[in-house]
Amino acid sequence: MPPRPSTRPARRRRVDPIYALFLFPALALFTAFVVVPAVIGIFYSFTNYVGYGRWSFLGLRNYTTLFTDPNIIASYGFTLGFAAVTVVVAQVIALALAVALSRRIRFAAPLRSVFVIPMVISGIVVAYVFNYLFSNSLPALATAVGFHPLEQSILGNPDLAWLAIVIVSAWQTIPGALLVYTAGLTAISDDLYEASALDGASSWKQFRSITLPLIAGFIVINTVLGVKGYLGAYDVIVGLTNGGPGTATSSVAMTIFGGFTGGDYAYQMANATVFFIVTVVISVAQLLVTRGRTIRL
């Protein structure tokens, strides 16, 4: 007869105290430089503090004012819309490039190296370079070929300036997504494609029925990371438009930082608190929607 399973509860493995010793410095630094300042900032969001001097308690006045402030509402609208458009553009292009580079083509390895160059360049440097291109090179080229819509810089057009920000942000973040997708495609066995080809499956059907389901987890990773990064966009916008024309491309991050140096410390701390809650809600919603779509290697 097989031995009867033991009914005694399993003994919990004792954790060596040395692990806590190594964990303590990082935890102490995180608490001192992240948690404590955040708690202090949230406290000041209920006051009229300007960053120095005396202050008095205002209750929820800063928060109620936020929801009727047209500049704040416009910054949220721009930030959320920009993040949604850019994450779609960046993921589609990155996935298309990854699929193309995963084929047995000549110079695939050097091309991968070229495509990741934007990832290692500072965002503010990229923004200033594209600022010059959009303000000078592109209008000059459009004038030379007689394409009137682009003879003036799109950075000065309130209706088109956001497109420049989408283009530059996507250009800078596509390499990171490309690397993730390349790793996912590499993990898919060639036998699956060979078997489907014998059954007469077209390239599109292979992509839809094999590639997409097997890299779903990688798509989730890139989408979550992309949305997180775009919601906090700051340097690219500063280098391209500085929030202009007017406040047409002013993001939430720019509004918050501008308030810190403009005497609206408490008001913008309330804005930062609300933005933190919005970001958490979006992140949790993404995780709930994508629950179960894990990476299978």
C-alpha positions as CSV (number, residue, x, y, z in Angstrom):
1,M,0.0,0.0,0.0
2,P,1.2,3.5,-0.8
3,P,2.1,5.6,2.3
4,R,-0.6,7.7,3.7
5,P,-0.1,11.4,3.2
6,S,0.9,13.3,6.3
7,T,-1.9,15.4,7.8
8,R,0.6,17.6,9.7
9,P,0.8,21.2,8.4
10,A,3.9,21.9,6.3
11,R,6.6,23.7,8.3
12,R,7.2,27.2,7.0
13,R,10.7,27.6,5.7
14,R,12.7,29.9,7.9
15,V,13.9,33.0,6.1
16,D,17.5,33.9,6.8
17,P,17.8,37.3,8.5
18,I,20.6,38.3,6.1
19,Y,17.9,38.8,3.4
20,A,16.2,41.4,5.5
21,L,19.5,43.1,6.1
22,F,20.0,43.5,2.4
23,L,16.4,44.6,1.9
24,F,16.5,47.3,4.6
25,P,18.7,49.9,2.8
26,A,16.5,49.9,-0.4
27,L,13.3,50.0,1.7
28,A,14.6,52.8,3.8
29,L,15.7,54.9,0.8
30,F,12.4,54.3,-1.0
31,T,10.5,55.3,2.1
32,A,12.6,58.4,2.7
33,F,12.6,59.7,-0.8
34,V,9.3,58.5,-2.3
35,V,6.8,57.6,0.4
36,V,7.4,60.4,2.9
37,P,7.5,63.2,0.3
38,A,4.3,61.8,-1.3
39,V,2.5,61.8,2.0
40,I,3.7,65.3,2.8
41,G,2.6,66.5,-0.6
42,I,-0.9,64.9,-0.2
43,F,-1.2,66.7,3.1
44,Y,-0.3,70.1,1.6
45,S,-2.9,69.5,-1.2
46,F,-5.5,70.3,1.4
47,T,-3.9,73.7,2.2
48,N,-3.0,76.9,0.5
49,Y,0.7,76.3,0.8
50,V,2.8,78.0,-2.0
51,G,6.0,76.1,-1.3
52,Y,7.4,78.2,1.5
53,G,6.2,80.3,4.4
54,R,2.9,79.9,6.3
55,W,-0.2,78.0,5.2
56,S,-3.7,77.4,6.2
57,F,-6.1,74.5,5.9
58,L,-8.6,74.6,3.0
59,G,-10.2,71.2,3.1
60,L,-11.3,70.0,-0.3
61,R,-11.4,73.4,-2.0
62,N,-8.4,72.6,-4.2
63,Y,-10.0,69.4,-5.4
64,T,-13.4,70.9,-6.1
65,T,-11.7,73.7,-8.1
66,L,-9.8,71.2,-10.2
67,F,-13.0,69.7,-11.7
68,T,-14.1,73.2,-13.0
69,D,-10.7,74.5,-14.2
70,P,-10.8,74.4,-18.0
71,N,-7.0,74.3,-18.2
72,I,-6.8,71.2,-16.0
73,I,-9.6,69.5,-17.9
74,A,-7.9,70.3,-21.2
75,S,-4.6,68.9,-20.0
76,Y,-6.2,65.6,-19.0
77,G,-8.0,65.4,-22.3
78,F,-4.8,66.0,-24.2
79,T,-2.8,63.6,-22.1
80,L,-5.3,60.7,-22.3
81,G,-5.9,61.2,-26.0
82,F,-2.2,61.5,-26.8
83,A,-1.5,58.3,-24.8
84,A,-4.2,56.3,-26.4
85,V,-3.2,57.3,-30.0
86,T,0.5,56.9,-29.4
87,V,0.3,53.5,-27.8
88,V,-1.7,52.2,-30.8
89,V,0.7,53.7,-33.4
90,A,3.8,52.6,-31.6
91,Q,2.6,49.0,-31.0
92,V,1.4,48.5,-34.6
93,I,4.6,49.7,-36.1
94,A,6.8,47.9,-33.6
95,L,4.9,44.6,-34.2
96,A,5.1,45.0,-38.0
97,L,8.8,45.7,-37.8
98,A,9.4,42.7,-35.5
99,V,7.5,40.4,-37.8
100,A,9.4,41.7,-40.8
101,L,12.8,41.4,-39.1
102,S,12.0,37.8,-37.9
103,R,11.9,36.6,-41.4
104,R,15.0,35.1,-43.0
105,I,16.1,38.3,-44.8
106,R,19.5,39.7,-45.5
107,F,21.0,42.2,-43.1
108,A,18.3,41.5,-40.4
109,A,20.8,41.7,-37.6
110,P,22.2,45.1,-38.6
111,L,18.7,46.5,-39.2
112,R,17.7,45.5,-35.7
113,S,20.7,47.5,-34.4
114,V,19.7,50.5,-36.4
115,F,16.1,50.4,-35.3
116,V,17.1,50.5,-31.6
117,I,19.2,53.7,-31.9
118,P,16.4,56.1,-30.9
119,M,16.0,54.3,-27.6
120,V,19.5,55.3,-26.4
121,I,19.1,59.0,-27.3
122,S,17.9,61.5,-24.7
123,G,14.3,62.5,-25.1
124,I,15.0,66.2,-24.9
125,V,17.7,65.9,-27.6
126,V,15.3,64.0,-29.9
127,A,12.7,66.7,-29.3
128,Y,15.0,69.6,-30.2
129,V,16.2,67.8,-33.3
130,F,12.6,67.1,-34.5
131,N,11.7,70.7,-33.5
132,Y,14.2,71.9,-36.1
133,L,13.0,69.5,-38.7
134,F,9.3,70.4,-38.2
135,S,10.0,74.2,-38.0
136,N,12.6,74.5,-40.8
137,S,13.4,71.4,-43.0
138,L,9.8,70.2,-43.5
139,P,8.3,73.6,-44.4
140,A,11.3,74.2,-46.8
141,L,10.8,70.9,-48.5
142,A,7.0,71.4,-48.7
143,T,7.5,74.8,-50.3
144,A,10.0,73.4,-52.8
145,V,7.5,70.7,-54.0
146,G,4.5,73.0,-53.7
147,F,2.7,71.1,-50.9
148,H,0.9,74.0,-49.3
149,P,-0.5,72.3,-46.1
150,L,3.0,71.8,-44.7
151,E,4.6,75.1,-45.8
152,Q,4.0,76.4,-42.2
153,S,5.3,74.5,-39.2
154,I,2.8,72.2,-37.7
155,L,4.2,73.0,-34.3
156,G,2.5,76.4,-34.6
157,N,-0.9,74.9,-35.5
158,P,-3.1,74.2,-32.5
159,D,-4.9,71.4,-34.5
160,L,-1.8,69.6,-35.7
161,A,0.9,70.2,-33.1
162,W,-0.2,67.0,-31.2
163,L,0.6,64.9,-34.3
164,A,4.2,66.0,-34.1
165,I,4.3,64.9,-30.4
166,V,2.7,61.5,-31.4
167,I,5.3,61.0,-34.2
168,V,8.3,61.8,-32.0
169,S,7.1,59.9,-29.0
170,A,6.3,56.8,-31.1
171,W,9.7,57.1,-32.9
172,Q,11.5,57.0,-29.6
173,T,9.5,54.2,-27.9
174,I,9.1,51.8,-30.9
175,P,12.7,50.3,-30.4
176,G,11.8,49.1,-26.8
177,A,8.6,47.5,-28.0
178,L,10.4,46.0,-31.0
179,L,12.9,44.2,-28.7
180,V,10.0,42.8,-26.7
181,Y,8.2,41.6,-29.7
182,T,11.4,40.1,-31.2
183,A,11.9,38.1,-28.1
184,G,8.3,36.8,-28.3
185,L,8.5,35.9,-32.0
186,T,11.8,34.1,-31.4
187,A,10.1,31.8,-28.8
188,I,7.6,30.6,-31.4
189,S,8.6,27.3,-32.9
190,D,9.0,27.2,-36.7
191,D,7.2,23.8,-36.7
192,L,3.9,25.6,-36.1
193,Y,4.3,27.7,-39.2
194,E,5.5,24.8,-41.3
195,A,2.6,22.6,-40.3
196,S,0.1,25.4,-41.0
197,A,1.7,26.0,-44.4
198,L,1.2,22.4,-45.3
199,D,-2.4,22.8,-44.4
200,G,-2.6,25.7,-46.9
201,A,-2.7,28.6,-44.4
202,S,-1.8,32.0,-45.9
203,S,0.7,34.3,-44.2
204,W,-2.2,36.5,-42.9
205,K,-3.9,33.5,-41.4
206,Q,-0.7,32.3,-39.8
207,F,-0.2,35.7,-38.3
208,R,-3.8,35.9,-37.0
209,S,-4.1,32.3,-35.7
210,I,-0.5,31.6,-34.5
211,T,1.5,34.7,-34.1
212,L,-1.0,37.0,-32.3
213,P,-2.3,34.4,-29.8
214,L,1.3,33.3,-28.8
215,I,2.6,36.9,-28.3
216,A,-0.5,38.2,-26.5
217,G,1.4,38.4,-23.3
218,F,4.1,40.5,-24.9
219,I,1.4,42.8,-26.3
220,V,0.1,43.2,-22.8
221,I,3.5,44.1,-21.5
222,N,4.2,46.7,-24.2
223,T,0.7,48.3,-23.9
224,V,0.9,48.6,-20.1
225,L,4.5,50.1,-20.2
226,G,3.5,52.3,-23.1
227,V,0.5,53.8,-21.5
228,K,2.4,54.4,-18.3
229,G,5.2,56.2,-20.1
230,Y,2.9,58.3,-22.3
231,L,0.8,59.5,-19.4
232,G,3.9,61.0,-17.8
233,A,5.2,62.5,-21.0
234,Y,7.2,65.7,-20.3
235,D,10.6,66.1,-22.0
236,V,9.4,65.5,-25.6
237,I,6.6,67.9,-25.2
238,V,8.8,70.6,-23.7
239,G,11.4,70.3,-26.4
240,L,8.8,70.3,-29.2
241,T,6.0,72.8,-28.3
242,N,6.5,73.7,-24.6
243,G,2.8,73.1,-24.2
244,G,1.9,75.4,-27.1
245,P,0.5,76.9,-29.2
246,G,-1.2,78.4,-26.2
247,T,-2.0,75.4,-24.0
248,A,-3.0,73.1,-26.9
249,T,-0.4,70.5,-26.1
250,S,0.0,71.0,-22.3
251,S,0.1,67.6,-20.6
252,V,-0.8,67.0,-17.0
253,A,2.8,66.5,-16.1
254,M,3.7,69.9,-17.5
255,T,0.8,71.6,-15.7
256,I,1.9,70.1,-12.4
257,F,5.6,71.0,-12.8
258,G,4.6,74.5,-13.9
259,G,2.5,75.0,-10.9
260,F,5.2,74.0,-8.5
261,T,7.4,76.8,-9.7
262,G,4.5,79.3,-10.2
263,G,3.2,79.6,-6.7
264,D,0.4,76.9,-7.1
265,Y,2.2,74.2,-5.1
266,A,-0.8,73.1,-3.0
267,Y,-3.2,73.3,-6.0
268,Q,-0.9,71.3,-8.3
269,M,-0.3,68.8,-5.5
270,A,-4.0,68.2,-5.5
271,N,-3.8,67.8,-9.3
272,A,-0.9,65.3,-8.9
273,T,-2.9,63.3,-6.3
274,V,-5.9,63.1,-8.7
275,F,-3.5,62.2,-11.6
276,F,-2.0,59.4,-9.5
277,I,-5.4,58.0,-8.8
278,V,-6.3,58.2,-12.5
279,T,-3.1,56.4,-13.4
280,V,-3.7,53.6,-10.8
281,V,-7.3,53.1,-12.1
282,I,-6.1,52.8,-15.7
283,S,-3.4,50.4,-14.7
284,V,-5.8,48.2,-12.7
285,A,-8.3,48.3,-15.5
286,Q,-5.6,47.1,-18.0
287,L,-4.6,44.3,-15.7
288,L,-8.2,43.2,-15.2
289,V,-8.9,43.2,-19.0
290,T,-5.7,41.3,-19.8
291,R,-5.9,38.9,-16.8
292,G,-4.9,35.3,-17.8
293,R,-3.1,36.4,-21.0
294,T,0.3,35.3,-19.7
295,I,3.5,34.8,-21.7
296,R,4.0,31.2,-22.8
297,L,7.5,30.3,-23.8
